[in-house]
Amino acid sequence: MNQQPAADDQPPRAANAKDSAVADGRQKWMLLVLAVLAAPALAIPGVLGWQALSTQPLFDHLDPDTVARITISKQAEGHHSRPLVLEKGPDGWIIRSAANAPADSRKIAAVLGQLADLRGPAADSSDADIQTSRLEVHLADRNGRELAAAAFRDTLASRLPSGPAIIAPTLPALPDWPSGWTTLEPPKIAVGRIVAVEAIGERQPPVRLPPEAVAQTVAILLSLSPQGFTGSNQVDWSGATSLRVLLDDGATIRLDQVPDGGGRYLLRLSGDRGTRHDLGSAYAFRVERPLPQPHSAAS
């Protein structure tokens, strides 16, 4: 006759069932936690795909390497500013519109890359603001063939001549002044070698200026910066204030200055006699102070 095992010999069925339930609960909890943690990563491809589908490029297939000429200008109420022209030559980029001053090739390459990659949600290209006030950029190849053109205002970018337009939260920096693109350095004058300064003019003999005028001239020469420079061939030098700076070896430097129309002055330096180095006479540098004259030095 079969006998049942003693109570102490029976397996702890109730305890095992309880432990199994706890383990199942923990496993489900861990799976839930992992699902929550993985959800953002799983969603990223979908979000990126949606963003790609909901935006469009400003330009179609623009190859930055084919661009050899960049023209930037501002338009306000139908009037265009003097265009800034960057041109790629055999030795690198230059600012054609500013006496062929050297341009920053790395900056230009970065901007062209940003323009080629520029994309955003579609916008209305007939927006009245961008039609009356905007920054225009035209890109051409070595043969002058236009590759692309666009107008920008705030975050709106519109392909020229007739769109499409996009909203671009981040636009590349596109200054329409030469110093925003150049690597030009102003001439270095050994001011310690200056022994005298003379005021000169077409109808008057040279006038030697007092020591304080020499000090004023030295301060102006030391303040030279490429900021705000322009090509001297774009400046009307008629009626300019002129000085001759005498160096200790007999060489002289001619300074010509005219008001810039905005409260500052444009200064051109050129070798006058015996100067053996380039003084950047092709450029006009913007300075804050006027050159001293006999009447101002006396006062």
Contacts in CASP RR format, 6 or more apart in sequence:
PFRMAT RR
TARGET T0000
AUTHOR 0000-0000-0000
METHOD contacts of the structure
MODEL  1
MNQQPAADDQPPRAANAKDSAVADGRQKWMLLVLAVLAAPALAIPGVLGW
QALSTQPLFDHLDPDTVARITISKQAEGHHSRPLVLEKGPDGWIIRSAAN
APADSRKIAAVLGQLADLRGPAADSSDADIQTSRLEVHLADRNGRELAAA
AFRDTLASRLPSGPAIIAPTLPALPDWPSGWTTLEPPKIAVGRIVAVEAI
GERQPPVRLPPEAVAQTVAILLSLSPQGFTGSNQVDWSGATSLRVLLDDG
ATIRLDQVPDGGGRYLLRLSGDRGTRHDLGSAYAFRVERPLPQPHSAAS
54 121 0 8 1.000
55 119 0 8 1.000
55 120 0 8 1.000
55 121 0 8 1.000
55 166 0 8 1.000
56 119 0 8 1.000
56 120 0 8 1.000
56 121 0 8 1.000
56 122 0 8 1.000
56 164 0 8 1.000
56 166 0 8 1.000
57 117 0 8 1.000
57 118 0 8 1.000
57 119 0 8 1.000
57 120 0 8 1.000
57 166 0 8 1.000
58 115 0 8 1.000
58 118 0 8 1.000
58 119 0 8 1.000
58 120 0 8 1.000
58 150 0 8 1.000
58 157 0 8 1.000
58 159 0 8 1.000
58 166 0 8 1.000
58 168 0 8 1.000
59 115 0 8 1.000
59 116 0 8 1.000
59 118 0 8 1.000
59 148 0 8 1.000
59 150 0 8 1.000
59 159 0 8 1.000
62 115 0 8 1.000
62 116 0 8 1.000
62 139 0 8 1.000
62 147 0 8 1.000
62 148 0 8 1.000
63 116 0 8 1.000
64 109 0 8 1.000
64 112 0 8 1.000
64 113 0 8 1.000
64 115 0 8 1.000
64 116 0 8 1.000
66 141 0 8 1.000
66 147 0 8 1.000
67 88 0 8 1.000
67 112 0 8 1.000
67 139 0 8 1.000
67 140 0 8 1.000
67 141 0 8 1.000
67 147 0 8 1.000
68 87 0 8 1.000
68 88 0 8 1.000
68 89 0 8 1.000
68 140 0 8 1.000
68 141 0 8 1.000
68 142 0 8 1.000
68 144 0 8 1.000
69 85 0 8 1.000
69 86 0 8 1.000
69 87 0 8 1.000
69 88 0 8 1.000
69 139 0 8 1.000
69 140 0 8 1.000
69 141 0 8 1.000
69 142 0 8 1.000
69 144 0 8 1.000
70 85 0 8 1.000
70 86 0 8 1.000
70 87 0 8 1.000
70 108 0 8 1.000
70 112 0 8 1.000
70 137 0 8 1.000
70 138 0 8 1.000
70 139 0 8 1.000
70 140 0 8 1.000
71 83 0 8 1.000
71 84 0 8 1.000
71 85 0 8 1.000
71 86 0 8 1.000
71 136 0 8 1.000
71 137 0 8 1.000
71 138 0 8 1.000
71 140 0 8 1.000
72 83 0 8 1.000
72 84 0 8 1.000
72 86 0 8 1.000
72 135 0 8 1.000
72 136 0 8 1.000
72 137 0 8 1.000
72 174 0 8 1.000
72 175 0 8 1.000
72 176 0 8 1.000
73 80 0 8 1.000
73 81 0 8 1.000
73 82 0 8 1.000
73 83 0 8 1.000
73 84 0 8 1.000
73 135 0 8 1.000
73 136 0 8 1.000
73 176 0 8 1.000
74 80 0 8 1.000
74 81 0 8 1.000
74 134 0 8 1.000
74 135 0 8 1.000
74 136 0 8 1.000
74 176 0 8 1.000
75 81 0 8 1.000
75 132 0 8 1.000
75 133 0 8 1.000
75 134 0 8 1.000
75 135 0 8 1.000
75 136 0 8 1.000
75 151 0 8 1.000
76 132 0 8 1.000
76 133 0 8 1.000
77 132 0 8 1.000
77 133 0 8 1.000
78 132 0 8 1.000
80 136 0 8 1.000
81 176 0 8 1.000
82 97 0 8 1.000
82 234 0 8 1.000
83 97 0 8 1.000
83 176 0 8 1.000
84 95 0 8 1.000
84 97 0 8 1.000
84 98 0 8 1.000
84 175 0 8 1.000
84 176 0 8 1.000
84 177 0 8 1.000
84 178 0 8 1.000
84 181 0 8 1.000
85 95 0 8 1.000
85 96 0 8 1.000
85 97 0 8 1.000
86 93 0 8 1.000
86 94 0 8 1.000
86 95 0 8 1.000
86 96 0 8 1.000
86 103 0 8 1.000
86 108 0 8 1.000
86 181 0 8 1.000
87 93 0 8 1.000
87 94 0 8 1.000
87 95 0 8 1.000
87 96 0 8 1.000
88 142 0 8 1.000
92 103 0 8 1.000
92 105 0 8 1.000
93 102 0 8 1.000
93 103 0 8 1.000
93 104 0 8 1.000
93 105 0 8 1.000
93 108 0 8 1.000
94 100 0 8 1.000
94 101 0 8 1.000
94 102 0 8 1.000
94 103 0 8 1.000
95 101 0 8 1.000
95 102 0 8 1.000
95 103 0 8 1.000
95 178 0 8 1.000
95 181 0 8 1.000
95 182 0 8 1.000
97 178 0 8 1.000
98 178 0 8 1.000
98 182 0 8 1.000
98 229 0 8 1.000
98 230 0 8 1.000
98 231 0 8 1.000
98 234 0 8 1.000
98 283 0 8 1.000
99 231 0 8 1.000
99 232 0 8 1.000
99 233 0 8 1.000
99 282 0 8 1.000
99 283 0 8 1.000
100 282 0 8 1.000
101 178 0 8 1.000
101 182 0 8 1.000
101 184 0 8 1.000
101 229 0 8 1.000
101 231 0 8 1.000
101 282 0 8 1.000
101 283 0 8 1.000
102 182 0 8 1.000
102 183 0 8 1.000
102 184 0 8 1.000
103 181 0 8 1.000
103 182 0 8 1.000
103 183 0 8 1.000
104 181 0 8 1.000
104 182 0 8 1.000
104 183 0 8 1.000
107 181 0 8 1.000
108 181 0 8 1.000
110 172 0 8 1.000
111 172 0 8 1.000
111 173 0 8 1.000
111 174 0 8 1.000
112 139 0 8 1.000
114 172 0 8 1.000
115 137 0 8 1.000
115 139 0 8 1.000
115 148 0 8 1.000
115 150 0 8 1.000
115 172 0 8 1.000
118 157 0 8 1.000
118 166 0 8 1.000
118 168 0 8 1.000
118 171 0 8 1.000
118 172 0 8 1.000
119 166 0 8 1.000
119 168 0 8 1.000
120 166 0 8 1.000
120 167 0 8 1.000
120 168 0 8 1.000
121 166 0 8 1.000
121 167 0 8 1.000
122 164 0 8 1.000
122 165 0 8 1.000
122 166 0 8 1.000
122 167 0 8 1.000
123 156 0 8 1.000
123 158 0 8 1.000
123 165 0 8 1.000
123 166 0 8 1.000
123 167 0 8 1.000
124 165 0 8 1.000
125 158 0 8 1.000
125 159 0 8 1.000
125 162 0 8 1.000
125 163 0 8 1.000
125 164 0 8 1.000
125 165 0 8 1.000
127 153 0 8 1.000
127 156 0 8 1.000
127 158 0 8 1.000
127 165 0 8 1.000
129 153 0 8 1.000
129 154 0 8 1.000
129 156 0 8 1.000
130 151 0 8 1.000
130 152 0 8 1.000
130 153 0 8 1.000
130 156 0 8 1.000
130 158 0 8 1.000
130 165 0 8 1.000
133 153 0 8 1.000
134 151 0 8 1.000
134 152 0 8 1.000
134 153 0 8 1.000
135 151 0 8 1.000
135 152 0 8 1.000
135 153 0 8 1.000
135 174 0 8 1.000
135 176 0 8 1.000
136 149 0 8 1.000
136 150 0 8 1.000
136 151 0 8 1.000
136 152 0 8 1.000
136 160 0 8 1.000
137 149 0 8 1.000
137 150 0 8 1.000
137 151 0 8 1.000
137 152 0 8 1.000
137 174 0 8 1.000
138 146 0 8 1.000
138 148 0 8 1.000
138 149 0 8 1.000
138 160 0 8 1.000
139 146 0 8 1.000
139 147 0 8 1.000
139 148 0 8 1.000
139 149 0 8 1.000
140 146 0 8 1.000
140 147 0 8 1.000
141 147 0 8 1.000
148 159 0 8 1.000
149 159 0 8 1.000
149 160 0 8 1.000
149 161 0 8 1.000
150 157 0 8 1.000
150 158 0 8 1.000
150 159 0 8 1.000
150 160 0 8 1.000
151 157 0 8 1.000
151 158 0 8 1.000
151 160 0 8 1.000
152 158 0 8 1.000
152 171 0 8 1.000
152 174 0 8 1.000
155 167 0 8 1.000
155 168 0 8 1.000
155 169 0 8 1.000
155 171 0 8 1.000
156 165 0 8 1.000
156 166 0 8 1.000
156 167 0 8 1.000
156 168 0 8 1.000
157 165 0 8 1.000
157 166 0 8 1.000
157 167 0 8 1.000
157 168 0 8 1.000
157 171 0 8 1.000
158 164 0 8 1.000
158 165 0 8 1.000
158 166 0 8 1.000
159 165 0 8 1.000
175 181 0 8 1.000
177 228 0 8 1.000
178 228 0 8 1.000
178 229 0 8 1.000
178 230 0 8 1.000
178 231 0 8 1.000
179 226 0 8 1.000
179 227 0 8 1.000
179 228 0 8 1.000
179 229 0 8 1.000
182 226 0 8 1.000
182 229 0 8 1.000
184 226 0 8 1.000
184 229 0 8 1.000
184 283 0 8 1.000
185 226 0 8 1.000
186 224 0 8 1.000
186 225 0 8 1.000
186 226 0 8 1.000
186 229 0 8 1.000
186 280 0 8 1.000
186 283 0 8 1.000
186 285 0 8 1.000
187 224 0 8 1.000
187 269 0 8 1.000
187 277 0 8 1.000
187 278 0 8 1.000
187 279 0 8 1.000
187 280 0 8 1.000
189 221 0 8 1.000
189 245 0 8 1.000
189 253 0 8 1.000
189 269 0 8 1.000
189 279 0 8 1.000
190 247 0 8 1.000
191 218 0 8 1.000
191 221 0 8 1.000
191 222 0 8 1.000
192 218 0 8 1.000
193 247 0 8 1.000
193 248 0 8 1.000
193 249 0 8 1.000
194 214 0 8 1.000
194 217 0 8 1.000
194 218 0 8 1.000
194 245 0 8 1.000
194 246 0 8 1.000
194 247 0 8 1.000
194 248 0 8 1.000
195 246 0 8 1.000
195 247 0 8 1.000
195 248 0 8 1.000
196 208 0 8 1.000
196 209 0 8 1.000
196 214 0 8 1.000
196 245 0 8 1.000
196 246 0 8 1.000
197 208 0 8 1.000
197 209 0 8 1.000
197 213 0 8 1.000
197 214 0 8 1.000
197 217 0 8 1.000
197 243 0 8 1.000
197 244 0 8 1.000
197 245 0 8 1.000
197 246 0 8 1.000
197 292 0 8 1.000
198 206 0 8 1.000
198 207 0 8 1.000
198 208 0 8 1.000
198 209 0 8 1.000
198 243 0 8 1.000
198 244 0 8 1.000
198 246 0 8 1.000
199 206 0 8 1.000
199 207 0 8 1.000
199 209 0 8 1.000
199 242 0 8 1.000
199 243 0 8 1.000
199 292 0 8 1.000
199 293 0 8 1.000
199 294 0 8 1.000
200 206 0 8 1.000
200 207 0 8 1.000
200 242 0 8 1.000
200 243 0 8 1.000
200 244 0 8 1.000
200 254 0 8 1.000
201 242 0 8 1.000
206 244 0 8 1.000
207 294 0 8 1.000
209 243 0 8 1.000
209 292 0 8 1.000
209 293 0 8 1.000
209 294 0 8 1.000
209 297 0 8 1.000
210 297 0 8 1.000
210 298 0 8 1.000
212 292 0 8 1.000
212 297 0 8 1.000
213 292 0 8 1.000
213 296 0 8 1.000
213 297 0 8 1.000
216 289 0 8 1.000
216 291 0 8 1.000
216 292 0 8 1.000
216 297 0 8 1.000
217 243 0 8 1.000
217 245 0 8 1.000
217 255 0 8 1.000
217 291 0 8 1.000
217 292 0 8 1.000
219 289 0 8 1.000
220 267 0 8 1.000
220 287 0 8 1.000
220 289 0 8 1.000
220 291 0 8 1.000
223 287 0 8 1.000
223 288 0 8 1.000
223 289 0 8 1.000
224 267 0 8 1.000
224 285 0 8 1.000
224 287 0 8 1.000
225 285 0 8 1.000
225 286 0 8 1.000
226 285 0 8 1.000
227 286 0 8 1.000
228 285 0 8 1.000
228 286 0 8 1.000
229 283 0 8 1.000
229 284 0 8 1.000
229 285 0 8 1.000
229 286 0 8 1.000
230 266 0 8 1.000
230 283 0 8 1.000
230 284 0 8 1.000
230 286 0 8 1.000
231 282 0 8 1.000
231 283 0 8 1.000
231 284 0 8 1.000
232 268 0 8 1.000
232 281 0 8 1.000
232 282 0 8 1.000
232 283 0 8 1.000
232 284 0 8 1.000
233 282 0 8 1.000
234 284 0 8 1.000
235 258 0 8 1.000
235 266 0 8 1.000
235 268 0 8 1.000
235 284 0 8 1.000
236 258 0 8 1.000
237 256 0 8 1.000
237 258 0 8 1.000
237 268 0 8 1.000
239 258 0 8 1.000
240 256 0 8 1.000
240 257 0 8 1.000
240 258 0 8 1.000
241 256 0 8 1.000
241 257 0 8 1.000
241 258 0 8 1.000
241 290 0 8 1.000
241 291 0 8 1.000
241 293 0 8 1.000
242 254 0 8 1.000
242 255 0 8 1.000
242 256 0 8 1.000
242 257 0 8 1.000
242 291 0 8 1.000
243 254 0 8 1.000
243 255 0 8 1.000
243 291 0 8 1.000
243 292 0 8 1.000
244 252 0 8 1.000
244 253 0 8 1.000
244 254 0 8 1.000
244 255 0 8 1.000
244 272 0 8 1.000
245 252 0 8 1.000
245 253 0 8 1.000
245 254 0 8 1.000
245 255 0 8 1.000
246 252 0 8 1.000
247 253 0 8 1.000
250 273 0 8 1.000
250 274 0 8 1.000
251 271 0 8 1.000
251 273 0 8 1.000
251 274 0 8 1.000
251 275 0 8 1.000
251 276 0 8 1.000
252 271 0 8 1.000
252 272 0 8 1.000
252 273 0 8 1.000
252 274 0 8 1.000
252 275 0 8 1.000
253 269 0 8 1.000
253 270 0 8 1.000
253 271 0 8 1.000
253 272 0 8 1.000
253 275 0 8 1.000
253 279 0 8 1.000
254 269 0 8 1.000
254 270 0 8 1.000
254 271 0 8 1.000
254 272 0 8 1.000
255 267 0 8 1.000
255 268 0 8 1.000
255 269 0 8 1.000
255 291 0 8 1.000
256 267 0 8 1.000
256 268 0 8 1.000
256 270 0 8 1.000
257 265 0 8 1.000
257 266 0 8 1.000
257 267 0 8 1.000
257 268 0 8 1.000
257 287 0 8 1.000
257 290 0 8 1.000
257 291 0 8 1.000
258 265 0 8 1.000
258 266 0 8 1.000
259 265 0 8 1.000
259 266 0 8 1.000
260 266 0 8 1.000
260 286 0 8 1.000
264 286 0 8 1.000
264 287 0 8 1.000
264 288 0 8 1.000
265 286 0 8 1.000
265 287 0 8 1.000
265 288 0 8 1.000
265 289 0 8 1.000
265 290 0 8 1.000
265 291 0 8 1.000
266 284 0 8 1.000
266 285 0 8 1.000
266 286 0 8 1.000
266 287 0 8 1.000
267 284 0 8 1.000
267 285 0 8 1.000
267 286 0 8 1.000
267 287 0 8 1.000
267 291 0 8 1.000
268 281 0 8 1.000
268 283 0 8 1.000
268 284 0 8 1.000
268 285 0 8 1.000
269 279 0 8 1.000
269 280 0 8 1.000
269 281 0 8 1.000
269 285 0 8 1.000
270 279 0 8 1.000
270 280 0 8 1.000
270 281 0 8 1.000
271 279 0 8 1.000
271 281 0 8 1.000
290 296 0 8 1.000
END
